[in-house]
Amino acid sequence: MSKTIYIAGLGLIGASMALGIKRDHPEYEILGYNRSKPSREIALERGMIDRATDDFASFAPLADIIILTLPIKQTVAFIQELASLNLKEGVLISDAGSTKSAIVNAAEENFVGKSVRFVGGHPMAGSHKTGAASADVNLFENAYYIFTPSSLTTSDTLEEMKNLLSGLHARFIEIDAAEHDKVTSQVSHFPHILASGLMEQTALYAREHELAGRFAAGGFRDMTRIAESEPGIWTSILLSNRETIIERIEDFKGRLDEIGQAIKDEDEGQIWNFFNQAREQRQAMEIHKRGGVDSSFDLYVDVPDEEDVILRILELLRGTSLVNIHINEENREDVHGILQISFKNAQDLERAEQVITENTDYTVVIK
């Protein structure tokens, strides 16, 4: 049976979601809202959606399912607007916000007594790219798609959402909204604060110590990559999860003070334990497995400093979808650099390892 799906927000997430829905449900009509005209036009031209509007309220009464893929503050505002509209009986509403408590609370307050089903949603996938032009049908592949049920979530709500989003090839999981915000504050939100703080500190330090900028290589680059994230999104996230994030900041201050004191005291044992414990804990975490924020499958190749070596490897991988490529060669002490190649799935990773190993004498490592 055909359904009408309304996606409000045709950025990277919303447009990629539309592609995923189209993949498994080509018979569904997908309506799209976006304030800016370019994303609407791109989404229509590329067949992501069937109709578009810049008037949010105009399409809402037509929809069987409405998904708000917007900044958190705007999501809450649109929930309030939806509560005043004449929507279909039993309409299913969800969102894609990075924090959940504020959104779930807004839905429960505004939709109480109405024939509306609501479940919070958070697809844990993304990119530094933005807009409908960057949409990728495989963006969510094997990544966690979190549902946070509410008092408005009926027994059939989750199954209907999972069926709708089957073409995303995501891993669906259900958790409480408050617990979601606590977990993501530690593993997603707080790391962005650290990355931006470290970037700011280093930029200021480099004014007096110019070589600090020049010597910032692999480790620094990996730690600060997410500092390039869109500031408006992260301002909204932090302000919608204030108490939990502040608690994480205070906790980390204490940990910095502890290692700082150990250095002052020249406590070699405590310093060694500090690094060793972190190493063991990281190795024990599921951080190396697919599923989570910005996760991918990474291959590392020791490559010599020779002309066209990168082109040779890329030629071997022709036809394989790559997520990213890093060349970590600054400050190396030998003739080899490290080529880091990220893939979307385990099959592409395994194929790449086999092809490179069989056709070169380079050392290949999977992490």
N, C-alpha and C positions, 0 to 999 in steps of 0.2 A: 504494500500500500504506500502510495506516495505521501510525503509530508512536506510541509513548508518550514524551512529553517531560516532563522534570522540571526545573522552575525553582526553585532554592533562593534565596529572597530576593525578596519582592514589593514592593520599593520602586519608585521612579520607573523605573529601568532595567529591572528584572525584569518589572514589570507592562506596561510599554510594549513590551518584547520579546515578551511573550505575545500582545499584541494584533497585533503584526506577523506572528507565526507563524500566528495564527488567520486573518489576512487571506488568505494564500496557501495555507494548509493547514487548512481547516476540518474535515477528517476526522481530524486528529491529536488525540489525547487529551493535554491539558496538565494536569499535576499541579503543585501549588504548595506550597512550604514557606514559612512565615513565623512568626517567634516571636510577634509581636503579633497579637491577634485582629482588630482593626479592618481591617487591610490584607487579611487572609484573607477577611473577609466582603465587603469591597468588590470584591475580585477575583472572587469567586463570583457576587455579585449582578449584576455588569456583564458576566459571561460571558467574562472574561479567561482563566479556568482552569475545569477541569471538576471537580476535587477538590482539597481543601486539607488540610494537616496542620501541627501544630506539633512533630511528631516527625520530624526529618530522616531518620533511618535507615529509617523505615517504608515510604517510597515508592521509595527508591533501587533496590531489587532489581527493580522493575517497569519501569524506564525503559530505553529504547533510547538516549536522549541525555539527559545531565544537564548543566545550565548553572548555575554558581554565580555569582549576582549579589549578592555580599556584600562587606563590608569585607575587606581583604587578609588580616589576621590570622585572621579567621574562615574565609576561603576555604582557607587552608593547613590549618587545623584540620579542616575538613570533608574535604579531600583525604586526610588521615591516617585519618579515620573511614571513608571510602569504601573504602580499601585493606583494611579488616578485614571488609567486608560481602560477601555472596554476590551479586555483580552479574551481569547478563546477559553472556553470552559476546560479546566484541567491543564492549562498551558504549563510547559516545563521550562523553567528558567535556571540558567547556570552562569558561571563566570569563569575567568581565567586569571584572577588576581594572585599576586605573590604572597599576600597575607590574607588570612581567612576570617578571623574573628569579627572584625569590623563589618565585613560584607555579609557574613551569615547573620549577624545581629540585626543589620539593617533590613535584610529580607524578612526575618521573623517578625520584626516590628511593623513593617509596612504591608506585608501580605497576610497578616493575621485575619482570619474570617473570610478570606477570598479563595476562590477556586484556582489556586496556584500551587504548583509543586516547585520546590527549590532545592538544589544541592550545590554546594560550593565546589569549585574546581580549580586545580592548579597544575597545568602541564609543565613539568620541570625540564624544559628545553628552551634553547634560545641561541642567539648569535649576536655578534657586534653589528650585524647588518640590520637595517630597519626598512619598513615599508612593504607594500604589496609587491614591489619589484623584486624583493629578495625572497619571496615565498618559496617554500621547499616542501614537497609532499612527504619527504622522508625526515623532516625536522624532528618529529617526535618518536621515530623508530627506536624501540627498546627503552625509551626513557620512561621514568615514572610519570603517570598522570594521576594526581591525587584528587580524590573526592572527599569532601567534608560534609557529611549528612547534617541536616537540620531537622527541626520539628515539622518542617514542611516537606520532608522527603518521604514519599510513600514507598511501599514494598516494590513497586514496579519501576520507580524512578531510576535507580542505578542501572538496572538491566537495559532500560531504554537508552540511557546515555552511553553505555558501553557498546550497544549495537550501533548507535549513531556514529560513534567515533572509532569503530573497528578498523577503518581504513588508515588510521593514524599509526597502527602497529605499535601502540604504546603499551606499557605495563600498568594496569589499573590497580589502585590500592585505596583503601578507605581508612581515614583516621579522623579523630576529633579536631575541630577547628583550632581550639586553644593549644592542643598538643602540636599540631602542624606549625603554629606560629613559634612555639618554643624551639622545635627542632630546626626549622629553617633560619631562625635568628642566629643559631650557632654555626651551621654549615653553609649558609648562603649569605645572609645579611651582614653578619659581623666580618666575614672575610673581605667584603667589599669596603668596609670601613678601614680595615687594616691595609688593604692595597692602596687606597687613596691616601691614607695617612703616610704610608711609607714613600709614596710617590712625591707628596708635598715636601716631606722632610728631605728627601734626596735632592729635589730641585733647588731648594734653598741652600743646602750644603754645597751643591756644585757651583754656586755663585762665588764662593771663596776657594773651593777645591775643584777646579775644572775637570780634573781627571776622573772624578767620581761619576760624571755622566758618561765619560768615554769607556770606563772599565765596567759599567753595569752590563752584565752579560746574561747567560742562561738562567741562573737562579733568580736574579733580580727580575728578569723579563717574565718568567713564569709566575712570580709572586705578584707582579703589578699589572698583568694583562687585563684583569677585570676592572682596573681603574679607568679604562676607556669606556665604560658603560654609560648609558644615557643618564645624565644627572637628574632630570625630572622624575624618572621612574623611581630612582633610589631615594629621592627626597620623600616621595609618596610612601614608599615601603617603610622607611624608618619612622615616619610620623604616625603610621598606622599600627606600629608594633613597638611603641616607645619603651614601655616598662621592661619588657623582656630583653630588648637590645641594650638598654642602659645597664641592666644587671650583668649581661655578658661583658660589657666594657669594663665594669668595676672588677669583675672576676679576673679579667686579663691583666688589669693594672697590678693586681696582687701577684700574679705569676711573674710579671716583669720585675717587680720589686724583689721577689725571691731569688731569681737568677742574678739580678744586679748585686744583691748582698753576697751571694756565693762568690762572685767575681772579686768583690771588695775583700772578702775574707780569704781569697786564694784557696777556696775549698775545692780542690781538684776532684775529689770523689763526687761531690754534689753536682758539679758541672758535667762530669762524665755521665752521671745518671740522668741528668736533664736531657742530654742528646740521645743516650741509649734508649731511654724509656720512650721518647718520641718516635724513634726509629721502629721499635718493636710494636708500638701502638698503631703506627701507620700501616705496617705490614699486616697486622691482624684485622684491620678494617676492610669493609667491602669497597673501599675507594678504588680498588683495581678492577672491580666488576662493573659491567654496564648497568646503568640505571641511576639517574640522579641528575644533578645540575651540571650542565655543560660536560657531561661525561662522553668519552669516546674511546676507541680502541687505538692504542698507540704502538707504533713500530719505530725502533731506533736503529739506525745504520751508521757504522763507523766508515766514513768515506774519506779517501785521500784528497789532498788539495790538487786536483788535476782538472784540466779543461773539460767541460761537458759531462762531468761525472753525474751531476744532478739530472741533466737531460737524459742520460742513459737509463737511470733508474725510473724516471717518469715514463720513458718509452716502454719499459718492461711492464709498467702498470697501466698501460693504455686500456681504456674500457672499464677501469675500476673507479668508483666514486670516492674522491678524497674529501675529507673535512677540512684539513689544514696541513701546512708544511712549515716546519721551522728548521733553520740552519743554524745550529749552535756552534759557532766556530771562533768566537772571540776568546782571547786569552789562552788559546790552546798551547800546550807545551810540546806537542809533537806534530807529525805531518797529517794527522787525521782530525776531522771535525765530526760532529754528530748531526745526522739528518733525522729529524723527527717527523714522521708521517702519521696523521690521524685518520682513522676510517670510521664509517658509520656502524658497521656490524662485524661480528666475529668471522663471518665467511670471507669478507674482503681482506681482513687482517691476515687470516691463515693463507689465503691465496697469494698475497703480497710477500709474506715470509718465504713461501715455497719458491716463487718465481725469482726473487732476488738471490736467494741462497743457491739455487740451481744455475743461475746465469752469471754470478759474480763470485769473487772470493772475499767479499766484505763481511764483516761480523754483523749479524742481525740479532737484535734482542727485542723481545716483547715484554712490556711492563703493564 
